């Protein structure tokens, strides 16, 4: 679809996407390599195609220093200067362990003293 646009307009769109990626705190870290994330949806990650290799496998996604999710990338393709990575599984990282029971919202928070 972008092929029908004039070259100057395509270059402007690419520069705007690059600037927004620099402002974004989202990144994927693999070992010591860090790749800024341009876009994130519920089924896909996108990167600047010039800065990221073709990714495949389990990756960790960070928002700044906070680990937010883990994704299993199964396919990647390049479209319009973007590397689009589809994932099979996404796990949101939480800061507490998963519960194996239903917590009653009206349950007491702590022990009550005896009188």
KAVENVEN-V360032 format. One record per helix or strand. SS is the DSSP state (H for helix, E for strand). FROM is the first residue (numbers start at 1). TO is the last residue. If there is no record, write none. Layout:
BEGIN
ss:SS from:FROM to:TO
ss:SS from:FROM to:TO
END
This chain:
BEGIN
ss:H from:2 to:4
ss:H from:7 to:23
ss:E from:26 to:30
ss:E from:33 to:40
ss:E from:44 to:48
ss:E from:57 to:63
ss:E from:66 to:79
ss:E from:82 to:92
END
